[in-house]
Amino acid sequence: MAFLRGSDFIVHAGDIGNAAVLTELAAIAPVTAVRGNNDKGPWAETVRETEVLQVGQVCIYVVHDIAELDRDPVAAGFHVVVSGHSHKPSVKEREGVLYVNPGSSGPRRFKLPVAVAELLVNGNSVRAKVVELDVERQPPLERRRLTTRRHSRRG
């Protein structure tokens, strides 16, 4: 979990696996998580299907499957949409909205990289980048989803 240390917030876009993952992440930073299609059982029923997170002046909408996006992000005032269903890491901008899929930081899925994404928030601006993890050097619990850091400009 070294990459997550120092995060202001952690966003998990679903396929969490179990409640212990959320507990571990919450020990590092506040967590916003949504339920994925692989999250089953009583613990998962308490996790919502969508979430909205405000980080400074940046509004982030979280949904597991981008195909289930139930509102127009531009009209809703979202700056970022985070999704995870495909497990394919990507950062794209459309109509001023960043669409971020941090990929999968747990077990490798298909032939996709093991990755997380980082959002860097400064006032009302936000940048995103995907970071591939070297899983050969990290124990399984070191791998997670997305971290959000607030940065302020220093003169």
N, C-alpha and C positions, 0 to 999 in steps of 0.2 A: 504494500500500500504506500510505498515511498512516494510515488508520483502524486498521490492525492493529498499528502501532508501539505499544509499551508493553504488549502482551498478554503474559500469563504462559504461555498455551497457545493453539494454534490447532487447531480441529477442522474437518475437511473431510468432508462427508457424501456424497462420491462425485460421479461425473461430473467427474473431475479434469482429464482431457484428455491430460496427458502427465507424465512424471517430472520435467520441469523445473519445473513448478508446485510440486511438493512440495519441491524443492531451494530454490526462492525463498522459500517460506513458512518452511522450516526455518532460514533465515538470520535470520528475525525472532524466532521463538519455537519451542519444541518443538511438533511436529505429530502429531496423531492423525488418521488418515484411513482411510476405507473405500472399497472399490471400488464404482463405480456401473455401471449397465448399459451406459453408453457408454465405459467404460474397457476398452480391448482391447489385446492385444499382450503381449509378454514382460514389460515393465515393470509392467503391471497385475496380472499373476499373483502378484507379490510383495506386493500390497496385500490385506489380509484383508477379508472380507465384513462382519464385525462387530468392534467394539473396545469395550473398557471403559477408562475413564479415571477415576482418582481425583484430585480436586482438593480438597485439604484433607479435610474430612469429607463432601464431596459426590461421589457416584458417578454417572458419566455413561455411558450406553450409546449407542453409535453404530451405526446401520444405514442403508443407503442407502434402502431401500424399507420404509416402516412396515408394509406388508402382509406383510413377511417377518420381523416381530418374532417371535422364536422362544422367548420366555420371558415370564413375567408380571413386569413391572417392579416391582410392589409387593412380590411374594414374593421377588424377587431383591435387593431393597434399593436399587434405582436411584432417584435423585432426579430425573434428567433423561434423556429419550430424544431423541436428535438424529437426524433423518432428512432426506433431501433429494430423493428421487425426483420428487416432483410439481413441484418448483421454486417452489411457492407459499408465500411466507413466512407463518409463523404461530407463535403461542405460545399453548398451551392447557394448562390444568391439569386432570387427572383423577385422583381418588383420591390426591391428594398428590404426583403425579408431573407434572413439566413436560414437555410434548411440544413440541419446537422444530424447526421447519423454517426454516432461514435464507434459503431462496429461492435464487436464482441470482445470483452476483456476476460471472459471465462475460458472454457475449453475452446480450442480452435474449431470454427465452424467451416465445413467444406474446405476450400483452399484459400479462404479469406485470411487476411492478417489479423493478429490479435492486437487490438487497439483500443484507445480511449480518445476522447476529444476534449479540448480545453477551450473554454470561452473566456476571453479577456474583456472585461467590461470597464469602460472609463466614461463616466457621465451617461450620456445617451448614445454612445457609440459602443459597438461590440465587434470583436474579431473572433474567428474560430480557427482552430487547427486540429488536425488529426495527428495523434502521436502513436506510432507503432511501438508495442512493447516487446522487449526481449524476454520471451517467456522461458527460455532456457535458463535464465539467471534469476527467475523469480518463483517463489512457491505459489501454488494455485490461489491462495487467498490474497495475494498481492495484486490480482488482476480484477479491475472493475471497469466502470462505464465512462462517466463524464464528470469533469470537474469544472467549476466556475470560479474564477478569481477576479476580484475587483482590483483594478490598478488605478492609482492616481498619478497625475503628472507631477513630477518634482522639478522645480525650477532649475 
